[in-house]
Amino acid sequence: MALDRLVSMILRAAELAFAAIVAGVTGDYIHKSDASAWDLGRYIYTVVVAGIAIFLALIWLFPFSGSFIHWPVDIFVSILWWAAFGLLANLLGSTCGALFAWDNVALRGDQCGKFKAAIAFSFLSAILWLVSALIGIFWVRKHEHSTARADVHHRRRWYRRRV
C-alpha cells in the first residue's frame, strides 16, 4: 500500500517540477517579447497549461487526497500537454536544428536552447501525466475488482437471514 502512495508522490513532484520549468522558460520568453498577444498565442497556451498542471500537481501531491482516483483529469491534462508540445514543436524552425536533437538544450543560454528546453519538458510532462493516468486506471480497476469480490463473499441477502 505504501509503494503506490510513494510512486504517486514521486510522479506528482516530477509533474510539478516539469510544469514549473516550462512555465518559467516560456514566461520569460513572453516577458522579453515585444510581439502581440496574437503572435504569442502558443506561448500563452503553454503557460496556461503549465499553470493548471502546477495547481493540480500541488493539490494532489498531498498524501491524503487519494490521487489515483483522478485518472480522468490526468488524461485530460496529458492531452493538454500533448497539444502544447505539438504547438511548440510546430513553431520550431530549421534555424534551431531538428526537433529531437537536444544537444543545445539549456535553461540558460541562447534562445534556441531555451525553446528546446520548453519543448523537451512539455514532452516529458505529457508522458508523466499519461503514466500517472495509466497507473490510476490500473489501481482503480484492481480495487474495484477486490471490493466487488469482497462484497460477494461477505454480504448476505435480506431473504437469507439466519434466525
Accessible surface in RSA format (square Angstrom, percent):
REM  Atomic radii and reference values for relative SASA: ProtOr
REM  Chains: A
REM  Algorithm: Lee & Richards
REM  Probe-radius: 1.40
REM  Slices: 20
REM RES _ NUM      All-atoms   Total-Side   Main-Chain    Non-polar    All polar
REM                ABS   REL    ABS   REL    ABS   REL    ABS   REL    ABS   REL
RES MET A   1   170.77  88.4 125.90  83.3  44.86 106.8 117.06  99.5  53.70  71.2
RES ALA A   2    81.21  74.7  69.57 107.4  11.63  26.5  74.53 105.0   6.68  17.7
RES LEU A   3   128.85  71.8 123.23  88.2   5.62  14.1 126.13  88.6   2.72   7.3
RES ASP A   4    28.70  20.1  22.91  22.8   5.79  13.7  23.19  54.6   5.51   5.5
RES ARG A   5    89.06  37.4  88.68  45.2   0.38   0.9  31.42  42.9  57.64  34.9
RES LEU A   6    98.17  54.7  96.18  68.8   1.99   5.0  97.83  68.7   0.34   0.9
RES VAL A   7    50.65  33.3  49.81  45.1   0.84   2.0  50.56  43.9   0.09   0.3
RES SER A   8     9.43   8.0   6.95   9.3   2.48   5.7   5.54  11.8   3.90   5.5
RES MET A   9    72.76  37.7  71.36  47.2   1.40   3.3  58.51  49.7  14.25  18.9
RES ILE A  10   105.68  60.1 101.91  75.9   3.77   9.1 104.64  75.4   1.04   2.8
RES LEU A  11    18.95  10.6  18.83  13.5   0.12   0.3  18.95  13.3   0.00   0.0
RES ARG A  12     2.37   1.0   2.37   1.2   0.00   0.0   0.00   0.0   2.37   1.4
RES ALA A  13    46.49  42.7  41.72  64.4   4.78  10.9  42.41  59.7   4.08  10.8
RES ALA A  14    28.37  26.1  21.74  33.5   6.63  15.1  27.76  39.1   0.61   1.6
RES GLU A  15     0.00   0.0   0.00   0.0   0.00   0.0   0.00   0.0   0.00   0.0
RES LEU A  16    38.45  21.4  38.45  27.5   0.00   0.0  38.45  27.0   0.00   0.0
RES ALA A  17    47.48  43.7  39.67  61.2   7.80  17.8  46.71  65.8   0.76   2.0
RES PHE A  18    43.60  21.8  43.60  27.0   0.00   0.0  43.60  26.4   0.00   0.0
RES ALA A  19     0.00   0.0   0.00   0.0   0.00   0.0   0.00   0.0   0.00   0.0
RES ALA A  20    49.73  45.7  40.07  61.8   9.67  22.0  41.48  58.4   8.25  21.9
RES ILE A  21    44.92  25.6  38.46  28.6   6.47  15.6  44.73  32.2   0.20   0.5
RES VAL A  22     0.00   0.0   0.00   0.0   0.00   0.0   0.00   0.0   0.00   0.0
RES ALA A  23    23.21  21.3  18.29  28.2   4.92  11.2  18.53  26.1   4.67  12.4
RES GLY A  24    45.14  55.7   0.00   N/A  45.14  55.7  38.04 104.4   7.10  15.9
RES VAL A  25    19.36  12.7  13.79  12.5   5.57  13.4  17.60  15.3   1.76   4.8
RES THR A  26     3.41   2.4   0.92   0.9   2.49   5.9   2.90   3.9   0.51   0.8
RES GLY A  27    25.45  31.4   0.00   N/A  25.45  31.4  19.88  54.5   5.57  12.5
RES ASP A  28    47.27  33.1  41.48  41.3   5.79  13.7  21.20  49.9  26.07  26.0
RES TYR A  29    68.75  32.1  66.04  37.6   2.71   7.1  31.17  23.4  37.57  46.3
RES ILE A  30    44.29  25.2  38.68  28.8   5.61  13.5  38.68  27.9   5.61  15.2
RES HIS A  31   153.24  83.8 126.92  88.2  26.32  67.3  83.31  85.9  69.93  81.4
RES LYS A  32   135.80  66.3 106.00  65.0  29.81  71.0  79.23  71.3  56.57  60.3
RES SER A  33    29.54  25.0   7.62  10.2  21.92  50.5  10.21  21.7  19.34  27.1
RES ASP A  34   151.23 105.9 111.46 110.9  39.77  94.0  42.29  99.5 108.95 108.7
RES ALA A  35    48.55  44.6  21.98  33.9  26.57  60.4  32.65  46.0  15.91  42.1
RES SER A  36    62.84  53.1  48.25  64.4  14.59  33.6  53.14 113.2   9.70  13.6
RES ALA A  37    71.95  66.2  58.08  89.6  13.88  31.6  60.63  85.4  11.33  30.0
RES TRP A  38   227.60  91.3 208.73 101.0  18.86  44.3 183.22  97.7  44.38  72.0
RES ASP A  39    96.15  67.3  70.63  70.3  25.52  60.3  21.01  49.4  75.14  74.9
RES LEU A  40    12.81   7.1  12.81   9.2   0.00   0.0  12.81   9.0   0.00   0.0
RES GLY A  41    33.26  41.0   0.00   N/A  33.26  41.0  27.92  76.6   5.34  12.0
RES ARG A  42    72.32  30.4  69.91  35.6   2.41   5.7  14.00  19.1  58.32  35.3
RES TYR A  43    19.03   8.9  19.03  10.8   0.00   0.0   9.22   6.9   9.81  12.1
RES ILE A  44    70.18  39.9  69.69  51.9   0.49   1.2  70.16  50.5   0.02   0.1
RES TYR A  45    64.70  30.2  60.25  34.3   4.45  11.6  60.24  45.3   4.46   5.5
RES THR A  46     0.00   0.0   0.00   0.0   0.00   0.0   0.00   0.0   0.00   0.0
RES VAL A  47    45.65  30.0  44.24  40.0   1.41   3.4  44.24  38.4   1.41   3.8
RES VAL A  48    80.66  53.1  74.03  67.0   6.63  16.0  79.76  69.3   0.91   2.5
RES VAL A  49     1.69   1.1   1.61   1.5   0.09   0.2   1.61   1.4   0.09   0.2
RES ALA A  50     0.00   0.0   0.00   0.0   0.00   0.0   0.00   0.0   0.00   0.0
RES GLY A  51    35.37  43.6   0.00   N/A  35.37  43.6  29.77  81.7   5.60  12.5
RES ILE A  52    69.29  39.4  65.95  49.1   3.34   8.0  68.35  49.2   0.94   2.6
RES ALA A  53     0.00   0.0   0.00   0.0   0.00   0.0   0.00   0.0   0.00   0.0
RES ILE A  54    43.49  24.7  43.49  32.4   0.00   0.0  43.49  31.3   0.00   0.0
RES PHE A  55   122.77  61.4 120.57  74.7   2.20   5.7 122.66  74.4   0.11   0.3
RES LEU A  56    27.69  15.4  27.69  19.8   0.00   0.0  27.69  19.4   0.00   0.0
RES ALA A  57     0.00   0.0   0.00   0.0   0.00   0.0   0.00   0.0   0.00   0.0
RES LEU A  58    85.56  47.7  84.93  60.8   0.63   1.6  85.07  59.7   0.49   1.3
RES ILE A  59    67.45  38.4  66.43  49.5   1.02   2.5  66.89  48.2   0.56   1.5
RES TRP A  60    20.97   8.4  18.53   9.0   2.44   5.7  10.23   5.5  10.74  17.4
RES LEU A  61    42.51  23.7  41.06  29.4   1.45   3.6  41.12  28.9   1.39   3.7
RES PHE A  62   110.30  55.2 107.45  66.6   2.85   7.4 108.03  65.5   2.26   6.5
RES PRO A  63    78.55  57.2  65.23  59.5  13.32  48.4  70.49  58.2   8.06  50.1
RES PHE A  64   174.67  87.4 140.00  86.7  34.67  90.2 150.18  91.1  24.48  70.1
RES SER A  65    31.15  26.3  11.69  15.6  19.46  44.8  20.09  42.8  11.06  15.5
RES GLY A  66    21.97  27.1   0.00   N/A  21.97  27.1  20.76  57.0   1.21   2.7
RES SER A  67     7.32   6.2   4.66   6.2   2.67   6.1   1.00   2.1   6.32   8.9
RES PHE A  68     8.02   4.0   7.24   4.5   0.78   2.0   7.90   4.8   0.12   0.3
RES ILE A  69   104.16  59.3  88.27  65.8  15.89  38.3  88.54  63.8  15.62  42.4
RES HIS A  70    42.90  23.4  40.93  28.4   1.97   5.0  29.48  30.4  13.41  15.6
RES TRP A  71    59.61  23.9  59.43  28.8   0.18   0.4  52.17  27.8   7.44  12.1
RES PRO A  72    70.72  51.5  61.75  56.3   8.97  32.6  64.48  53.2   6.24  38.8
RES VAL A  73    57.66  37.9  56.18  50.9   1.49   3.6  57.64  50.1   0.02   0.1
RES ASP A  74     1.14   0.8   1.14   1.1   0.00   0.0   0.00   0.0   1.14   1.1
RES ILE A  75    54.47  31.0  54.47  40.6   0.00   0.0  54.47  39.2   0.00   0.0
RES PHE A  76   119.66  59.9 118.26  73.2   1.40   3.6 119.49  72.4   0.17   0.5
RES VAL A  77     0.85   0.6   0.85   0.8   0.00   0.0   0.85   0.7   0.00   0.0
RES SER A  78     1.11   0.9   1.11   1.5   0.00   0.0   0.59   1.3   0.52   0.7
RES ILE A  79   102.95  58.6 101.77  75.8   1.18   2.8 101.91  73.4   1.04   2.8
RES LEU A  80    28.30  15.8  28.17  20.1   0.13   0.3  28.30  19.9   0.00   0.0
RES TRP A  81     0.00   0.0   0.00   0.0   0.00   0.0   0.00   0.0   0.00   0.0
RES TRP A  82    85.25  34.2  78.77  38.1   6.48  15.2  74.23  39.6  11.02  17.9
RES ALA A  83    44.20  40.6  32.01  49.4  12.18  27.7  42.61  60.0   1.59   4.2
RES ALA A  84     0.00   0.0   0.00   0.0   0.00   0.0   0.00   0.0   0.00   0.0
RES PHE A  85    23.51  11.8  23.51  14.6   0.00   0.0  23.51  14.3   0.00   0.0
RES GLY A  86    34.70  42.8   0.00   N/A  34.70  42.8  30.40  83.4   4.30   9.6
RES LEU A  87    64.49  35.9  62.96  45.0   1.53   3.9  63.50  44.6   0.99   2.7
RES LEU A  88     0.63   0.4   0.63   0.5   0.00   0.0   0.63   0.4   0.00   0.0
RES ALA A  89    21.25  19.5  10.43  16.1  10.83  24.6  10.68  15.0  10.58  28.0
RES ASN A  90   111.99  77.2  84.64  81.8  27.35  65.8  20.39  49.1  91.60  88.5
RES LEU A  91    73.89  41.2  55.31  39.6  18.58  46.7  57.63  40.5  16.26  43.8
RES LEU A  92    25.86  14.4   5.38   3.8  20.48  51.5   6.56   4.6  19.30  51.9
RES GLY A  93    40.38  49.8   0.00   N/A  40.38  49.8  32.45  89.0   7.94  17.8
RES SER A  94   109.77  92.8  78.64 104.9  31.13  71.7  53.11 113.1  56.65  79.4
RES THR A  95   132.57  94.3  95.34  96.7  37.22  88.7  85.83 115.3  46.73  70.6
RES CYS A  96    22.74  17.2  13.19  14.7   9.55  22.5   4.00  10.1  18.74  20.2
RES GLY A  97    36.38  44.9   0.00   N/A  36.38  44.9  31.15  85.5   5.22  11.7
RES ALA A  98    66.47  61.1  49.96  77.1  16.51  37.5  61.05  86.0   5.42  14.4
RES LEU A  99    48.79  27.2  42.12  30.1   6.67  16.8  42.12  29.6   6.67  18.0
RES PHE A 100   116.51  58.3  92.62  57.4  23.89  62.2  93.89  56.9  22.62  64.8
RES ALA A 101    44.14  40.6  33.57  51.8  10.56  24.0  43.18  60.8   0.96   2.5
RES TRP A 102    82.04  32.9  60.74  29.4  21.30  50.0  62.25  33.2  19.79  32.1
RES ASP A 103   135.32  94.8  92.53  92.1  42.80 101.2  50.04 117.8  85.28  85.1
RES ASN A 104    51.99  35.9  41.39  40.0  10.60  25.5  36.10  86.9  15.88  15.4
RES VAL A 105    48.21  31.7  24.25  22.0  23.96  57.7  24.25  21.1  23.96  65.0
RES ALA A 106    38.15  35.1  30.57  47.2   7.58  17.2  38.09  53.6   0.06   0.2
RES LEU A 107    85.38  47.6  70.61  50.5  14.78  37.1  70.61  49.6  14.78  39.8
RES ARG A 108   213.46  89.6 200.55 102.2  12.91  30.7  73.44 100.4 140.01  84.9
RES GLY A 109    56.57  69.8   0.00   N/A  56.57  69.8  34.87  95.7  21.70  48.6
RES ASP A 110    83.16  58.2  66.47  66.2  16.69  39.5  49.68 116.9  33.48  33.4
RES GLN A 111    86.47  48.4  79.37  58.0   7.09  16.9  52.23 111.2  34.24  26.0
RES CYS A 112    30.63  23.2  28.59  31.9   2.04   4.8   2.73   6.9  27.90  30.1
RES GLY A 113     0.08   0.1   0.00   N/A   0.08   0.1   0.08   0.2   0.00   0.0
RES LYS A 114    32.59  15.9  32.59  20.0   0.00   0.0   9.49   8.5  23.10  24.6
RES PHE A 115    23.93  12.0  21.59  13.4   2.34   6.1  23.93  14.5   0.00   0.0
RES LYS A 116     2.25   1.1   2.25   1.4   0.00   0.0   0.30   0.3   1.95   2.1
RES ALA A 117     0.32   0.3   0.32   0.5   0.00   0.0   0.32   0.5   0.00   0.0
RES ALA A 118     3.36   3.1   3.36   5.2   0.00   0.0   3.36   4.7   0.00   0.0
RES ILE A 119     0.35   0.2   0.35   0.3   0.00   0.0   0.35   0.3   0.00   0.0
RES ALA A 120     6.08   5.6   6.08   9.4   0.00   0.0   6.08   8.6   0.00   0.0
RES PHE A 121    40.84  20.4  40.84  25.3   0.00   0.0  40.84  24.8   0.00   0.0
RES SER A 122     0.00   0.0   0.00   0.0   0.00   0.0   0.00   0.0   0.00   0.0
RES PHE A 123    44.92  22.5  44.92  27.8   0.00   0.0  44.92  27.2   0.00   0.0
RES LEU A 124    64.32  35.8  63.84  45.7   0.48   1.2  63.84  44.8   0.48   1.3
RES SER A 125     0.00   0.0   0.00   0.0   0.00   0.0   0.00   0.0   0.00   0.0
RES ALA A 126     0.00   0.0   0.00   0.0   0.00   0.0   0.00   0.0   0.00   0.0
RES ILE A 127    62.12  35.4  62.12  46.3   0.00   0.0  62.12  44.7   0.00   0.0
RES LEU A 128    31.30  17.4  31.30  22.4   0.00   0.0  31.30  22.0   0.00   0.0
RES TRP A 129     0.00   0.0   0.00   0.0   0.00   0.0   0.00   0.0   0.00   0.0
RES LEU A 130    67.84  37.8  67.84  48.5   0.00   0.0  67.84  47.6   0.00   0.0
RES VAL A 131    55.45  36.5  55.20  50.0   0.25   0.6  55.45  48.2   0.00   0.0
RES SER A 132     8.68   7.3   6.52   8.7   2.16   5.0   0.73   1.5   7.96  11.1
RES ALA A 133     0.04   0.0   0.04   0.1   0.00   0.0   0.04   0.1   0.00   0.0
RES LEU A 134    79.59  44.3  79.55  56.9   0.04   0.1  79.55  55.9   0.04   0.1
RES ILE A 135    55.04  31.3  53.83  40.1   1.21   2.9  54.57  39.3   0.48   1.3
RES GLY A 136     0.54   0.7   0.00   N/A   0.54   0.7   0.54   1.5   0.00   0.0
RES ILE A 137    36.81  20.9  36.27  27.0   0.54   1.3  36.76  26.5   0.05   0.1
RES PHE A 138   139.22  69.7 134.63  83.4   4.59  11.9 135.55  82.2   3.67  10.5
RES TRP A 139    44.08  17.7  39.87  19.3   4.22   9.9  43.73  23.3   0.36   0.6
RES VAL A 140    21.14  13.9  19.93  18.0   1.21   2.9  20.98  18.2   0.16   0.4
RES ARG A 141   130.26  54.7 125.35  63.9   4.91  11.7  49.83  68.1  80.43  48.7
RES LYS A 142   132.26  64.5 124.42  76.3   7.84  18.7  81.12  73.0  51.14  54.5
RES HIS A 143    44.90  24.5  44.17  30.7   0.73   1.9  40.39  41.6   4.51   5.3
RES GLU A 144    93.76  53.8  85.67  64.8   8.09  19.3  44.45  86.0  49.31  40.3
RES HIS A 145   119.12  65.1 113.47  78.9   5.65  14.4  81.50  84.0  37.61  43.8
RES SER A 146    43.08  36.4  39.12  52.2   3.96   9.1  28.59  60.9  14.50  20.3
RES THR A 147    77.56  55.2  73.36  74.4   4.20  10.0  56.00  75.2  21.56  32.6
RES ALA A 148    56.02  51.5  48.93  75.5   7.09  16.1  55.29  77.9   0.73   1.9
RES ARG A 149   131.52  55.2 125.51  64.0   6.01  14.3  44.86  61.3  86.66  52.5
RES ALA A 150    45.30  41.7  39.74  61.3   5.56  12.7  44.48  62.6   0.83   2.2
RES ASP A 151    70.01  49.0  66.72  66.4   3.30   7.8  11.70  27.5  58.31  58.2
RES VAL A 152   115.65  76.1  93.06  84.2  22.59  54.4 100.07  86.9  15.59  42.3
RES HIS A 153   133.56  73.0 100.47  69.8  33.09  84.6  68.70  70.8  64.86  75.5
RES HIS A 154   151.45  82.8 120.63  83.8  30.82  78.8  81.79  84.3  69.66  81.1
RES ARG A 155   152.64  64.1 130.06  66.3  22.58  53.8  55.49  75.8  97.14  58.9
RES ARG A 156   141.46  59.4 115.10  58.7  26.36  62.8  56.19  76.8  85.28  51.7
RES ARG A 157   119.61  50.2 115.11  58.7   4.50  10.7  25.77  35.2  93.84  56.9
RES TRP A 158   193.23  77.5 181.66  87.9  11.58  27.2 165.57  88.3  27.66  44.9
RES TYR A 159   131.81  61.5  98.54  56.1  33.27  86.6  77.52  58.3  54.29  66.9
RES ARG A 160   163.64  68.7 149.03  76.0  14.61  34.8  46.45  63.5 117.19  71.0
RES ARG A 161   177.07  74.3 156.51  79.8  20.56  49.0  59.92  81.9 117.15  71.0
RES ARG A 162   195.85  82.2 163.90  83.5  31.95  76.1  63.65  87.0 132.20  80.1
RES VAL A 163   194.36 127.9 122.48 110.9  71.88 173.2 151.81 131.9  42.55 115.4
END  Absolute sums over single chains surface
CHAIN  1 A    10050.3       8439.5       1610.8       7083.8       2966.5
END  Absolute sums over all chains
TOTAL         10050.3       8439.5       1610.8       7083.8       2966.5
